[in-house]
Amino acid sequence: MLRLFAACMLIVLGFSAFAPAQAEFPIPARIVTLKPHGQEDGRYRYVEILLEKILGKAGSQAKVAQAQTRYSRDRLLQELIKGENIHVIAEAPKPGWEEQLLPIRIPIRKGLQGYRLFLINRQDQAALANVNSLEELQDFATGSGAQWSTRSVMEQAGFQVVTSEDYEALFKMLKLRRFVTFGRGINEVFKEQESFAGGNGDLIVEKTLCLFIPLPTYFFVSPAHPELAKLIELGLKQMIADGSFDQHFLTFHHADLSRANLSKRKIFSISNPNLSGQTPIGEPSYWLDPASLGDLQQENDS
């Protein structure tokens, strides 16, 4: 009887010890992500809709909401660590982020953002069309957000980088020729040209060049919400397995990829020292292969 009683107590204590751990990290009913940087900033819509689909695929009823406050990149890290006002964001890896947050190392844009086209003023197209090497491209000053991960990558590669903390101010600085090129991901450049052309009639997408930087975009989840990180990873892998992730990707990006016309551009590459050894470079299904783009588009259209 004593042995039976002791065994029962161990079971009860085991359940008692496990229950608080379950309740300690509940998944919020509202999953809070980034607030866009102004009315013209549509960069996060892809992420918000993808996150909604991921949660649904994983069986969650949670809803996605935007943060009430717009944070600088440095402040954003601290808010994510606390996990009170914001729970998850989609960003390129930055020093310290993978160690202090919960990264889901699946590139949610297939590395598309690493194919950088340039917003320029129309009068600079002729000079840039004559660029035939990375060194010649580096002769032109380029713009970047002060806290963007690509800033340090380009500086270390030898570019002269002119920065601003203000996203919209960068387009005004380009108009004023504070710099000549403004590198943007294929997923950003055409929409931004259309959005900001009203303030600069000479704003165009440069026609001949592309700079490639290995640049995954991960979901980074607050360490205060580990169960949310598991749920997002589960739903994302389910979407990859059933093909709905590729469908979502092409719904948003196949038109931009066609307009980018990468096969006709001179593509220069630089390395990305911000990437950790855990970057899933060896998972080809996670990354965009421009050579197979036609096959993906046919699948999306069928």
C-alpha positions as CSV (number, residue, x, y, z in Angstrom):
1,M,0.0,0.0,0.0
2,L,2.8,2.4,0.9
3,R,4.5,1.8,-2.5
4,L,1.1,2.3,-4.3
5,F,0.5,5.5,-2.3
6,A,4.0,6.8,-3.1
7,A,3.6,6.0,-6.8
8,C,0.3,7.9,-6.9
9,M,1.9,10.9,-5.1
10,L,4.7,11.0,-7.7
11,I,2.1,11.1,-10.5
12,V,0.1,13.8,-8.8
13,L,3.3,15.9,-8.1
14,G,4.4,15.3,-11.7
15,F,1.2,16.7,-13.1
16,S,1.3,19.6,-10.6
17,A,4.8,20.5,-11.6
18,F,4.0,20.3,-15.3
19,A,0.7,22.3,-15.2
20,P,2.2,25.7,-14.2
21,A,4.8,25.4,-17.1
22,Q,1.9,25.0,-19.5
23,A,0.1,28.1,-18.1
24,E,3.3,30.1,-17.8
25,F,3.6,30.7,-21.6
26,P,0.1,31.0,-23.0
27,I,-0.3,31.9,-26.6
28,P,-1.8,35.4,-26.8
29,A,-5.2,35.8,-28.3
30,R,-3.8,38.8,-30.3
31,I,-0.4,38.2,-31.8
32,V,1.2,41.7,-32.1
33,T,3.7,42.5,-34.9
34,L,5.3,45.6,-36.4
35,K,3.5,48.9,-37.1
36,P,4.4,50.1,-40.6
37,H,6.5,53.2,-41.1
38,G,3.8,55.5,-42.5
39,Q,0.8,55.2,-44.8
40,E,3.0,54.5,-47.9
41,D,4.8,51.6,-46.2
42,G,3.2,48.4,-47.4
43,R,6.2,46.1,-46.8
44,Y,4.6,44.2,-43.9
45,R,1.3,43.1,-45.5
46,Y,2.9,40.0,-46.9
47,V,4.1,39.1,-43.4
48,E,0.8,39.8,-41.7
49,I,-1.2,37.7,-44.1
50,L,1.4,34.9,-44.0
51,L,1.3,34.9,-40.2
52,E,-2.5,34.7,-40.2
53,K,-2.3,31.7,-42.6
54,I,0.4,30.0,-40.4
55,L,-1.7,30.3,-37.3
56,G,-4.8,28.9,-39.0
57,K,-2.8,26.0,-40.5
58,A,-1.5,25.2,-37.0
59,G,-5.0,25.2,-35.6
60,S,-4.8,28.5,-33.6
61,Q,-7.7,31.0,-33.3
62,A,-5.3,33.8,-32.5
63,K,-5.6,37.1,-34.5
64,V,-2.7,39.2,-35.8
65,A,-2.6,42.9,-34.8
66,Q,-0.2,45.8,-35.4
67,A,1.7,47.3,-32.5
68,Q,0.4,50.7,-31.3
69,T,3.9,52.2,-31.3
70,R,6.5,52.4,-34.0
71,Y,9.9,51.4,-32.7
72,S,13.5,52.0,-33.7
73,R,15.5,48.8,-34.5
74,D,17.4,49.1,-31.2
75,R,14.3,49.7,-29.1
76,L,12.5,47.0,-31.0
77,L,14.9,44.4,-29.8
78,Q,14.3,45.4,-26.2
79,E,10.5,45.3,-26.6
80,L,10.7,41.9,-28.2
81,I,12.8,40.6,-25.3
82,K,10.1,41.7,-22.9
83,G,7.3,40.4,-25.1
84,E,4.6,42.7,-23.7
85,N,3.9,45.2,-26.4
86,I,5.1,43.2,-29.4
87,H,5.4,39.4,-29.8
88,V,6.9,38.6,-33.2
89,I,8.4,40.3,-36.2
90,A,9.9,39.4,-39.6
91,E,13.4,40.7,-40.1
92,A,16.8,39.9,-41.5
93,P,19.3,38.6,-38.9
94,K,21.3,41.2,-37.0
95,P,24.1,40.7,-34.6
96,G,22.7,39.6,-31.2
97,W,19.2,38.9,-32.4
98,E,19.5,35.2,-32.9
99,E,21.0,34.8,-29.4
100,Q,18.5,37.0,-27.6
101,L,15.3,36.1,-29.4
102,L,13.7,32.9,-30.7
103,P,14.5,32.8,-34.5
104,I,12.6,30.5,-36.8
105,R,15.3,29.8,-39.4
106,I,13.1,29.4,-42.4
107,P,13.5,32.3,-44.9
108,I,9.9,33.5,-45.3
109,R,10.7,35.5,-48.5
110,K,13.0,32.8,-49.9
111,G,15.9,35.2,-49.8
112,L,14.1,37.5,-52.3
113,Q,15.0,40.6,-50.4
114,G,18.7,39.9,-51.0
115,Y,18.3,40.6,-54.7
116,R,18.7,44.4,-54.5
117,L,17.6,46.7,-57.3
118,F,18.2,50.4,-57.1
119,L,15.9,53.4,-56.9
120,I,17.6,56.3,-58.7
121,N,17.0,59.6,-60.2
122,R,16.3,59.3,-63.9
123,Q,19.4,61.4,-64.9
124,D,21.7,58.8,-63.3
125,Q,20.6,55.9,-65.5
126,A,23.1,56.5,-68.3
127,A,26.1,56.4,-65.9
128,L,24.9,53.3,-64.0
129,A,24.2,51.5,-67.3
130,N,28.0,51.7,-67.9
131,V,28.9,50.0,-64.7
132,N,30.5,46.6,-65.4
133,S,32.0,45.6,-62.0
134,L,31.3,45.7,-58.3
135,E,34.2,48.2,-57.9
136,E,32.6,50.6,-60.4
137,L,29.2,50.3,-58.6
138,Q,31.0,51.2,-55.3
139,D,32.0,54.5,-56.8
140,F,28.4,55.7,-56.3
141,A,27.2,56.7,-52.9
142,T,24.2,54.6,-51.7
143,G,21.4,55.1,-49.2
144,S,20.3,53.0,-46.2
145,G,18.4,53.1,-43.0
146,A,20.8,53.8,-40.2
147,Q,19.8,50.5,-38.3
148,W,19.2,48.3,-41.3
149,S,21.2,45.1,-41.4
150,T,22.2,45.8,-45.0
151,R,24.0,49.0,-43.9
152,S,26.8,47.2,-42.2
153,V,27.0,44.6,-44.9
154,M,27.5,47.2,-47.6
155,E,29.9,49.3,-45.5
156,Q,32.1,46.2,-44.9
157,A,32.0,45.4,-48.6
158,G,33.4,48.9,-49.5
159,F,30.3,51.0,-50.3
160,Q,30.0,54.6,-49.2
161,V,26.7,54.5,-47.3
162,V,24.6,57.6,-46.5
163,T,22.0,56.9,-43.7
164,S,18.9,58.2,-42.1
165,E,16.8,57.0,-39.1
166,D,13.7,58.0,-41.0
167,Y,12.4,55.7,-43.7
168,E,10.5,58.3,-45.7
169,A,13.4,60.8,-45.4
170,L,15.6,58.5,-47.4
171,F,13.4,59.1,-50.5
172,K,13.7,62.9,-50.0
173,M,17.5,62.5,-49.7
174,L,17.6,60.5,-52.9
175,K,15.7,63.3,-54.7
176,L,18.2,65.8,-53.3
177,R,21.1,63.6,-54.6
178,R,22.6,63.1,-51.2
179,F,23.3,59.6,-52.6
180,V,22.9,58.1,-56.1
181,T,21.5,54.6,-55.5
182,F,19.0,53.3,-53.0
183,G,19.1,49.5,-52.9
184,R,15.7,47.8,-52.2
185,G,14.6,44.2,-52.4
186,I,12.6,43.1,-55.4
187,N,9.6,42.8,-53.1
188,E,9.9,46.5,-52.2
189,V,11.4,48.5,-55.1
190,F,8.5,48.7,-57.6
191,K,5.9,49.4,-55.0
192,E,8.1,52.1,-53.4
193,Q,8.8,53.7,-56.8
194,E,5.0,54.0,-57.4
195,S,4.3,55.3,-53.9
196,F,7.0,57.9,-53.8
197,A,7.0,59.1,-57.5
198,G,4.5,61.7,-56.6
199,G,7.1,63.5,-54.6
200,N,9.9,62.9,-57.2
201,G,8.9,62.8,-60.8
202,D,12.4,61.5,-61.7
203,L,12.3,58.5,-59.4
204,I,12.8,55.3,-61.4
205,V,14.0,51.7,-60.9
206,E,17.5,51.3,-62.4
207,K,17.3,49.1,-65.4
208,T,20.5,47.1,-65.7
209,L,22.0,46.2,-62.3
210,C,21.3,43.9,-59.3
211,L,23.3,43.5,-56.1
212,F,22.9,40.1,-54.4
213,I,23.3,39.8,-50.7
214,P,22.5,36.5,-49.0
215,L,19.6,37.8,-46.9
216,P,17.0,35.5,-45.2
217,T,14.0,37.1,-43.5
218,Y,13.1,35.1,-40.3
219,F,10.3,35.3,-37.9
220,F,11.8,36.4,-34.6
221,V,9.6,35.6,-31.6
222,S,9.9,37.0,-28.1
223,P,11.6,34.6,-25.6
224,A,8.6,35.4,-23.4
225,H,6.4,33.4,-25.8
226,P,8.2,30.1,-26.6
227,E,4.9,28.3,-27.3
228,L,4.1,30.9,-30.0
229,A,7.5,30.2,-31.6
230,K,6.7,26.5,-31.8
231,L,3.3,27.1,-33.2
232,I,4.6,29.4,-35.9
233,E,7.3,26.9,-36.9
234,L,4.7,24.1,-37.0
235,G,2.3,26.0,-39.2
236,L,5.0,27.3,-41.5
237,K,6.5,23.8,-42.1
238,Q,2.9,22.6,-42.8
239,M,2.5,25.3,-45.4
240,I,5.8,24.4,-47.1
241,A,4.8,20.7,-47.2
242,D,1.4,21.2,-48.7
243,G,2.5,23.9,-51.2
244,S,0.5,26.7,-49.8
245,F,3.6,28.7,-48.8
246,D,4.9,28.8,-52.4
247,Q,1.4,29.9,-53.5
248,H,1.4,32.7,-51.0
249,F,4.9,33.7,-52.0
250,L,4.0,33.9,-55.7
251,T,0.7,35.6,-55.1
252,F,2.6,38.5,-53.7
253,H,5.8,38.4,-55.7
254,H,5.6,36.8,-59.1
255,A,4.7,40.1,-60.8
256,D,7.7,41.9,-59.2
257,L,10.0,39.0,-60.2
258,S,8.8,39.2,-63.8
259,R,9.4,43.0,-63.8
260,A,12.8,42.6,-62.3
261,N,13.9,40.5,-65.3
262,L,17.0,39.2,-63.5
263,S,18.3,37.3,-66.5
264,K,18.9,40.6,-68.3
265,R,20.7,42.3,-65.4
266,K,24.4,42.4,-64.4
267,I,24.4,40.8,-60.9
268,F,27.2,41.5,-58.5
269,S,27.4,39.6,-55.2
270,I,28.8,40.4,-51.7
271,S,28.9,38.3,-48.6
272,N,26.8,38.8,-45.5
273,P,28.9,38.5,-42.3
274,N,25.7,38.9,-40.2
275,L,24.6,35.3,-41.0
276,S,25.3,32.7,-38.4
277,G,26.5,29.1,-38.9
278,Q,22.9,28.0,-38.4
279,T,21.6,29.7,-41.6
280,P,19.9,26.9,-43.6
281,I,22.0,27.5,-46.7
282,G,21.8,23.8,-47.5
283,E,18.0,23.7,-47.7
284,P,17.4,24.6,-51.4
285,S,13.6,24.4,-51.0
286,Y,13.8,27.4,-48.6
287,W,15.4,29.7,-51.2
288,L,14.5,31.4,-54.4
289,D,16.2,29.8,-57.5
290,P,15.8,32.3,-60.3
291,A,16.5,29.5,-62.9
292,S,13.3,27.7,-61.7
293,L,11.1,30.8,-61.5
294,G,9.2,29.9,-64.6
295,D,8.2,26.5,-63.2
296,L,7.0,28.1,-60.0
297,Q,4.9,30.7,-61.9
298,Q,3.3,28.0,-64.0
299,E,2.4,26.1,-60.8
300,N,0.9,29.2,-59.4
301,D,-1.2,29.9,-62.5
302,S,-2.5,26.4,-62.9
